[in-house]
Amino acid sequence: MVPPVGRRATRASDAPREEPAWILAGRAFVRGRLQPVEIAIGPDGRIQSIGRVRSGAPRTDVGDRVILPAATDVHVHAREPGPESGIENLATATVEAALGGVGLVGEMPNTTPPVTDPETLEEKAALVPGRAAVDVLLYASPARPARRAALARRAGAFKLYLAPTTGIPDPPALASVPGLLERLAPLGLPVSVHAEDPGAFHDGRRPGDLAEWNAHRPPAAETAAIGALVARAPASLRLHVAHVTEASSAARLRAAGVSFEATPHHLLLSDRSRVGTAGKVNPPLRSEADRAALWAMFARGEVPILASDHAPHARSEKDRPFADAPSGLPGLETMLPLLLARVRTGDLALAVLVAAAADRPARWFGQPLGRIAPGHRANLLVVDFKVRTTIEARRLRSPCGWTPFEGGDAIFPQLHYRDGEAIVRDGEYVGTPTGRVVRPEFAPGEPLGPSAG
């Protein structure tokens, strides 16, 4: 039986009280604000209590540094299995996640082969134990009608592509999408949608730069696809729209009560950014005015989820002429640090970032993560806002060796605890690959509602 929304099947308060394994003390983001607390962490790696802890357990005090919940990234392409697994795989991607403060990644199904049946899903799941640094939730593609019900019993979420992209050459026609959503709703899994209508793409000359790529796959394609989703999506469907690029799209989804995400590249870069093919992505980087409008919504707390859409390619592939270069860019390791730097400069409230990067994505996945609260897993970060870093691709862990954020300001977590065990210390990965495959544990809370931090 699925527990009620916002409640776990077994709560910490139901279990006999036991001594904490250790205590983490410092300024923590709890109940929507920073406050000095002591966090009791149990032997099971879950938070027992928050407040003054009267115990002789070992105690770590982080001083003026800030304790935050680890992030959840709902949109990651680790490129495994597939011919590009030499560029990225689940092992390398999850170490990048750990270093960037992400404790759970949602891994997309457009691999080679794509995850369209339980057998392929199980083969992919077998790649996680002993290799993954953090936990992994596996998406599946609903492309094969006869296999959807069996997939829903094993996968963590569905991903639906409405436009051609890497590994998805033949998406379903937009007219068929309402019926497909009706059939997916009873299966109970979250459904993320890449929302672009190929019918609105502009043919013609081969695009030669970011502005021409934006014109080739224009905002109208997003508008049309989101219109179809909002008009016909069943109320019972746990629907989410990936990488929204337009403030008007975001406003429409908010009005409809539909979850959605924005990426750091659509928030911080535009089609005028001088990054060349490193910024070629689907959907495209938009105009500077569109970027600024989306950022303003994000800063106001009106974008429920932040996600990286991490999708690296080899430098040799990205060095091709613009029209021939593949779409996609790395961003898993830099997603949270880029936005933490914006908190430091005062351009973004910490409460907004924690809600979008940690609390809401964990709830959408049905996971006891994203909040510093009793019963939640002790997946925690320690951040020193005085220590700022300049992003350099050569210092990042991604094997692709490049980033569109070269030279940008970032603040990386100094410590990352997974279930109370340190996996990052002083900015270096020190963990062991104990990540596991997870599925939704409970029905999610309202992703657009207030965050408990």
C-alpha positions, 0 to 999 in steps of 0.5 A: 500500500502506498503511504499517504502523501508526505508520510513515510510507511515507517516514521522515525517516531514509531521506532524505539529511541536509540542513541545517535551514531554521531551529532553534526552541529552548525548553522543548518537550513531547517524549516526555511531558514538558517539557524544554529542546531545540533543534528542527531544522526542514527546508526541507520543513516537517518536524522533522529532529531534536530535541536539540542542533543544530550548525548555522549555520541561523537560530535562534529561542529562545522562552525560558521559553515552552512549545513544544507540538504543534498540536492536531487537532480531529476534529469541526467544522461550518464550515456550508459549503456551505449557507444558513448560510454567511454565519454561518460558512464554511471560511475563517472557521473555519480562521482561528479554528482557527489562532488557537486552536492547531488545525492540522487540522480534521475537517469534518462532512458535514451541510451543504446539500447533505449530502456523500453522493456523490463529486460533492458531496465534490469541490465541497466540496473545491474550497472549501478551496484558497486559502481555508483557513488550516489543513488540512481532512479532509472527512467524508462521510455513508454514507447512499447505499449505492451511493456508499459505495465511491466516497466511501471513495476520496476522503473522509477519514472517514465520519460516521454520525448515529443521531439527528436533528440539524442537516441530518440529519432522518432517521437510520437505525434503530438496528436497522440499524446493526450491518449498516451498520457491517459494510458500512463496515468493509472500506472502511477509513476511520475512522467517527465516530458521533453516538450517541443513540437517538431511541427513548429521547427523551421527548415531551411539553411543549416544553423551556424550558431546559437541564435540560428539554432534558437530560430530553428527550434523556436519558443513556439515549439515549446508553447505548442507542446505545453499547450497540448499537455496542459489541455489534456493531461489527466488530473491523476497523472504525476506530470512534469515538464523538462527544461522549460525555457520561456517565462510564458511557458512557466507561467502557464504550467504554474497556472495549471499546477503542473511541475516543471524544471529549469536548467542552469544553462537556460537560466545563466546563458543565452543565444548571445553567449560566446560558447559556440557549440558548447552551448548547443542543446535541446531545447536551444538557449534562448534570447537574452530577454527570455533568459532574464525573464526566466531567471527573474521567475526562478529568483522569485521562487516560481520555478519548482525544480532545478535540474541539470539536463547533464548530457556530455559529448566528446570534445571531438564531437563538439568541435565539429561545424555547428550544424553537425555538432550534437546537442547536449552539455555537461552540468551535473557537477556544476549545477548546485555550485553555480547557483550557490555562488548566486546566493553568495552575491545576493542574487538568489535567496537560499530558501529558493535554491534549497526548495528547487534543488533539494526539497521539491525534486526529492518529493517529486521522486517520492524520496525521504530526502531534500529536507533536514528533518527527522526521519529523512536520510542524512544526505547533507552538505557543508558549504563555506560561502566564503570559499569561491571557485572559478570553474575550469574544465580541467579541474572537473571530473567529467571525462568530456573535458569541457564545460559551457561555464568555463570561468564562471563563479561557483561554490562547491560543497566542502563536505557531502554526507550520504546516510551520515557517511562522508563521501566528499571531504575538503572538496575531494571524493573519499567515498566508496561506490555504495549507491543503489537503485531507488524507486518512489517510496511515497506519493509526492507532495504538491511540487508547487507548494511551500518548502519545509526546507 
